[in-house]
Amino acid sequence: MAFSRPTLTDLRQQALQDIENGGISGVTALLRFSVLYVLAMVLAGLAHLHYGYLDWIAKQAVPWTATGVFLEAWGGLKKITRKPATTASGQVSFGVTGTKTVPAGTTIQITGGLSAVATADSVTSSGVTVVSCAVQTAGMAGNASAGATATLGSPVDGIQTTGSVTLAFTGGADIENDGDLRGRILDAFAEGGENGNAADYVRWAKAVSGVTRAWVNANGFGVGTVVVYFAMDNVRSAQGGLPQGTDGSATGEGRYAVATGDQLLLANALYVERPVTALVIVCAPVAQSVNFVVSDLGDGNTATNQTLITEALQDMFTRLSAPGVTLYQSAWTEAIGALDLDQFAVISPAESIVAANVGSMPVLGTVSFAS
């Protein structure tokens, strides 16, 4: 049976009751500003702090409630560390006269208040100079889509001050929070040692900054291959969590085409973890959009309920969808039913959602509401 921690009010009342029942001659009640009353309040407060400290110690004593550095210490027992914040990188282009270049170290401002620095001298060709650069501040806020406006922090002779992002800034991720780290640690304790099974690949993938979900297709491209699909729900929220880049293998893998973008980031991380003979191919799932039509809400057809239904369906897809998966009607009926609406009906889809192929992943499309 769980211990019920007494509240500060309970402790104060207990202290006052103990004094009143303590057999002190002439004491039947305590005045609010009497010495004994003040002492009772002080002792109750100290006891409350002690209970709080013991409660905190108990939480840090097990990985499923530990926080901060204590959670990281539990992760260290399974070689799991908190994913650090990472910086985004990409390319911007400016119009140029002649063969002028932007020198490495030049500051470039990007729409949204981002500040980037050129990591190498730009490459000039056909009146355009292309600058490879990295955002100065780590975090997912540093990701920027192609087409965003770029401005030179200081003028460079012969080069237009304003340009644009021609290769999206990717790779920026926030430091991993306690909830996500705890989930990986508990999975590691549940799974035991590493041997290159599917669970290991999923854990290795989710250890990469920005990766939130991963799936494995053994021998997906033939004997000896391991195909890893993954999602980046936070970093790529604007793209529905789908990685941005091209599918392929790690830079050091000579048996298959090299990936680019987010896929290359994960492929390189898996390359050093995989069993030595495995050919690991990293792929982004192919989104298979599924539209929903919900009706018969009656008086519950309000903007608030429509938002709740959309969020419930999105949560269902995040929890249950995967490349090649089949989602049954019971899944979305249960998701919407949990909202405790008086009534509802799902007109479309009218049957189970079947992935088009092994690489396709059903994702939520538009949600419309009929009267």
C-alpha angles and dihedrals in degrees: 000000000000118000113249108221111220117238124238089254091054092050093049091050091047092051092050091047092050091053093047091048095040096098097248107160114252095005111124100138137009126235114227095245098036120122093245091051092051091048090051091053092047094049092047090052092050091049090050091053091049091051089050093051092049089049090052092048090052091053093051091048094075130043096232093066103023119116139196119352091355090059089048089052090055089049090052089065088064097037091253118138132183111270108246125225111269132205125240123234135190144132135278129192133212134186112253140193114225116331100323118147137199108243123232113268095037113142116236125191118214129197111276097043096286119152118205134179127217108248094197140007111287123254114236125204136150095357096311130097119203119209124198109209145162130221112250097221121063119230142079090279086075093068113105131181126236112272096040115137118260125196129191111244090217127017119262118203112254096010126103113246095224125056139143142251107263098174113040117246106246139166099059114135135165122242110277114265125228094256095057093041091050091052092054092046094051090048089053093051090048095049101046121204130005123257104151097268123147093269090055092054091050091050093047090049095049089051088069114094111260097017112118104164135024139178133192130218108191114215088000093152097029139299113330095021127116116198114201120194119191145177133213102202096174104034093042099034090129088059095046092262093297117141118246117227139054127299121252146095138297125294092252095048110102098182098072142028114284116250125230136212118001092352091058091049091057095038092056091049093050093045093072094045103044125096106272098251098045118111103214117200117188118208139177114231115250108241114238104193117216120195122208131207115195122189145164095055091141113186088353092071093110132136090249094054091045089055091048092051092050091049091048092052091047090051090050092054092047092052101039111021121096138152110295094005129142117221115204128213091248089066097064093034089057093044094053093036090060088067089072095230118172091236143344142158131203109220096178135066090036095187142025118305111242120193112241092230142343093282098045119098122195111235132179114270123179123334115210129181126219125196 
